[in-house]
Amino acid sequence: MPSQTARPRAVFLDIDGTYADHGLAPDAHVDAVRTARGLGHLVFVCTGRPLSMVPGHILDAGFDGTITGAGARVEVDGEVLRDQRFEPDLGALIVETLDAHGAAYILEAPEALHGRTGVDQRLREVLGPIFAGRPRHDGVLSTDVDPLEDILGPMQYSDDLRSTSYAKISVFDSTVPLRRLMDKLGPGVGLIPSSLSALGDRAGEIFMAGTHKAVGIQVVEARLGLHRADIVAIGDSANDIEMLEYAGVGIAVEGGHPAVLAVADRTTAGPAGAGVALAFADLGLLG
């Protein structure tokens, strides 16, 4: 049971840049999740990644549920509570627009990632240099986790993706800044910068307007009868803004997106500094 100084909390953790760095979670974070849950707290993954791109080595820490696709899908105790996708006509329009502008993108669904034939080579060219600087632990470059394989592993390829069912799109490269394409797509679509800031304005995440991580948290809150004041959210990127605003305690990762830092109640270190473990300790979640 939780200690007398720490009432039961429900913690929602972003993955990239928060719980893990380039797909690698430090041991201190894994231990913190397991310890907190052992003391009666609830811990959930709350990520922009689709479920198909959340590797087993992340989930192996043990979580009470997952919010994936930035709120599009919610699963608690093995039950899917939400699974929202783009309407077929709008989904096809987005694909046609991206193809017309030579974009390198993936369509994200819980069961798989979808890309045009040959996009894997473009992703290797664009992302390879970024992922080459993977995190070091104790001064040794980690070779156990290949973040590019988190993307390419669950990929399915086709020459025509217009009929694909999906919930979100990650664009890694485009011939024009993505903001220029938004007017063509209408009010049902939103855009946020890529969590890989080095990719610039020709990359980003296209999502269903009105769908964000706080929506997913509210689904969990309603199902489990949580109190908003007992909800903790930790994140670093633009798609974490709403969940930090909604949580009773919103914690931003130092050096994160300025808008995330602006809405946070407090900050913590990044994965290299075991920031999730530090935040758990500060909140009294580790006993």
C-alpha positions in Angstrom: 0.0 0.0 0.0 1.1 3.6 -0.5 3.0 5.2 2.4 1.0 7.4 4.8 2.7 10.5 3.2 1.7 9.6 -0.4 -2.0 9.0 -1.3 -2.5 6.7 -4.3 -1.7 8.4 -7.6 -2.2 7.7 -11.2 0.9 8.6 -13.3 0.8 9.0 -17.1 4.3 8.8 -18.7 5.3 10.0 -22.1 7.9 7.7 -23.7 10.3 9.5 -26.0 12.4 12.1 -24.2 10.7 11.3 -20.9 10.6 7.7 -19.9 13.1 6.6 -22.6 15.7 8.2 -24.9 15.7 6.9 -28.5 13.8 3.9 -27.3 16.1 3.0 -24.3 14.7 3.3 -20.8 17.2 3.6 -18.0 17.1 1.0 -15.3 16.2 3.6 -12.7 13.0 4.4 -14.6 12.0 0.7 -14.8 12.7 0.3 -11.1 10.7 3.4 -10.3 7.6 2.1 -12.2 7.8 -1.3 -10.6 8.3 0.2 -7.1 5.5 2.7 -7.4 3.0 0.0 -8.6 4.1 -2.3 -5.9 3.1 0.4 -3.4 -0.4 0.7 -4.9 0.0 3.6 -7.4 -1.1 3.3 -11.0 1.3 3.9 -13.9 0.3 4.2 -17.5 2.2 4.7 -20.8 0.8 7.9 -22.5 2.6 8.3 -25.8 2.2 9.7 -29.3 3.5 6.4 -30.6 0.9 3.9 -31.9 0.7 0.6 -30.0 2.4 -1.1 -32.9 5.5 1.1 -32.3 5.7 0.6 -28.5 8.3 -2.2 -28.2 8.1 -5.0 -25.7 11.2 -3.9 -23.9 9.4 -0.7 -22.9 6.2 -2.4 -21.8 8.2 -5.1 -19.9 8.5 -2.7 -16.9 4.8 -3.4 -16.3 2.1 -0.8 -16.6 -1.6 -0.6 -15.7 -2.6 0.4 -19.2 -1.6 2.3 -22.3 -2.7 5.5 -24.0 -1.2 5.4 -27.5 -1.6 7.4 -30.7 -1.7 10.6 -28.6 -5.0 9.7 -27.1 -6.5 7.8 -30.1 -6.4 4.4 -28.4 -6.8 3.6 -24.7 -6.4 0.1 -23.1 -6.7 -0.7 -19.4 -6.3 -4.2 -18.0 -6.4 -5.7 -21.4 -9.7 -4.0 -22.4 -9.7 -1.5 -25.3 -11.7 1.5 -24.2 -11.1 3.7 -27.2 -9.9 3.2 -30.7 -10.5 6.3 -32.9 -9.3 6.6 -36.5 -9.6 9.1 -39.4 -12.8 9.0 -41.3 -12.0 7.1 -44.6 -12.6 10.1 -47.0 -10.4 12.4 -44.9 -7.8 9.7 -44.4 -7.6 9.3 -48.2 -7.3 13.0 -48.8 -4.4 13.3 -46.4 -2.6 10.5 -48.2 -3.2 12.0 -51.6 -1.9 15.4 -50.4 1.2 14.0 -48.9 2.0 12.0 -52.0 1.5 15.0 -54.2 4.2 16.8 -52.2 6.7 13.9 -52.1 6.5 13.4 -48.4 8.1 10.6 -46.6 5.5 9.5 -44.0 4.1 6.6 -42.1 0.4 6.0 -41.3 0.1 4.9 -37.7 -2.5 2.3 -36.5 -2.5 0.1 -33.4 -1.9 -3.1 -35.3 0.7 -1.9 -37.8 2.5 1.0 -39.4 1.9 1.6 -43.1 4.2 3.2 -45.6 4.6 3.5 -49.3 6.9 1.1 -51.0 10.5 2.4 -50.7 9.8 4.8 -47.8 12.1 2.7 -45.6 15.1 3.8 -47.6 14.1 7.4 -47.2 13.6 7.0 -43.5 17.1 5.4 -43.1 18.6 8.4 -44.9 16.7 11.0 -42.8 16.7 9.3 -39.4 20.0 7.4 -39.6 22.2 10.4 -38.7 19.8 11.4 -35.9 19.7 8.0 -34.3 23.4 7.4 -34.7 23.9 9.5 -31.5 22.0 7.1 -29.3 22.3 7.4 -25.5 25.3 6.2 -23.6 25.0 4.4 -20.3 28.1 4.3 -18.1 30.0 5.7 -21.0 29.2 2.8 -23.3 27.0 3.3 -26.5 23.9 1.1 -26.2 23.7 -1.4 -29.1 20.8 -3.4 -27.5 18.1 -1.1 -28.9 17.8 0.1 -32.5 15.2 3.0 -32.5 14.9 2.8 -36.3 13.7 -0.8 -36.0 10.9 0.4 -33.7 9.6 2.1 -36.9 10.6 -0.3 -39.6 9.9 -3.5 -37.7 6.1 -3.2 -37.7 5.9 -1.6 -41.2 3.7 -2.9 -43.9 4.3 -1.5 -47.4 1.9 -0.7 -50.3 1.9 1.4 -53.5 -1.5 2.8 -52.6 -2.4 3.8 -49.0 -5.6 5.6 -49.6 -7.8 2.9 -48.1 -5.7 2.4 -45.0 -7.3 2.7 -41.6 -5.1 4.8 -39.3 -5.2 7.2 -36.4 -2.2 9.5 -36.9 0.6 10.3 -39.4 4.2 11.0 -38.8 5.9 12.9 -41.6 9.7 12.8 -41.6 10.4 14.8 -44.8 8.4 16.9 -47.3 9.2 19.1 -50.2 7.3 22.0 -48.5 6.8 23.0 -44.9 3.8 21.0 -43.6 2.0 24.0 -42.3 1.4 25.0 -45.9 -0.7 21.8 -46.4 -3.0 22.3 -43.5 -5.5 24.5 -45.4 -5.9 21.7 -48.0 -6.9 19.3 -45.3 -9.6 21.2 -43.5 -10.6 21.7 -39.8 -10.7 18.1 -38.9 -6.9 17.9 -38.9 -4.2 19.2 -36.6 -0.4 19.5 -36.8 2.3 19.5 -34.2 6.1 19.6 -34.6 7.9 16.4 -34.8 9.4 15.2 -31.5 12.6 14.9 -33.5 13.2 18.7 -33.6 16.3 18.3 -35.9 13.9 17.5 -38.7 12.5 21.0 -38.8 9.3 22.3 -40.3 9.2 19.8 -43.1 8.3 17.1 -40.5 5.6 16.8 -38.0 2.7 14.8 -36.7 -0.8 15.1 -38.3 -3.6 14.1 -36.0 -7.4 14.1 -35.6 -8.5 17.5 -34.3 -9.8 17.2 -30.8 -7.8 14.1 -30.1 -4.9 14.4 -27.6 -3.4 12.7 -24.6 -5.7 14.4 -22.1 -8.7 12.9 -23.9 -7.2 9.5 -23.3 -6.5 10.3 -19.6 -10.1 11.3 -19.2 -11.2 7.9 -20.5 -9.0 6.1 -17.9 -10.2 8.5 -15.2 -13.9 7.8 -15.9 -13.4 4.0 -16.1 -11.3 3.7 -12.9 -13.1 6.5 -10.9 -9.9 8.5 -10.5 -9.7 12.0 -9.0 -8.2 14.6 -11.2 -6.1 16.0 -8.3 -4.4 12.6 -8.0 -3.4 12.5 -11.7 0.3 13.1 -12.5 1.6 13.6 -16.0 5.2 13.8 -17.2 6.2 14.8 -20.7 8.5 16.9 -22.8 7.0 17.5 -26.3 4.2 19.5 -28.0 1.8 16.6 -27.8 2.2 16.6 -24.0 0.8 20.1 -23.5 -2.9 19.1 -22.9 -2.1 16.3 -20.5 0.2 18.5 -18.3 -2.5 21.1 -18.3 -5.2 18.6 -17.3 -3.2 16.7 -14.6 -3.4 17.6 -11.0 0.4 17.7 -11.2 2.1 18.3 -14.5 5.8 17.7 -14.8 7.9 18.8 -17.7 11.2 17.5 -18.7 14.0 20.1 -18.5 14.9 21.3 -22.0 11.5 20.2 -23.4 9.2 22.2 -25.7 8.8 25.8 -24.4 5.0 25.5 -24.3 5.2 22.3 -22.2 7.5 24.1 -19.7 5.1 27.0 -19.6 2.1 24.9 -18.4 4.1 22.6 -16.0 3.8 22.8 -12.3 7.4 21.6 -11.9 10.3 20.2 -13.9 12.5 17.1 -13.8 15.6 15.8 -15.6 15.6 13.9 -18.8 16.2 10.1 -19.1 20.0 10.6 -18.9 19.4 12.1 -15.5 16.8 9.5 -14.4 14.2 12.3 -14.3 11.1 10.0 -14.0 12.7 8.3 -10.9 13.5 11.7 -9.4 10.0 12.9 -9.9 8.5 9.7 -8.4 10.8 10.2 -5.4 9.8 13.9 -5.0 6.1 12.9 -5.0 6.7 10.2 -2.4 5.7 7.4 -4.8 8.7 5.2 -4.0 7.9 4.8 -0.3 
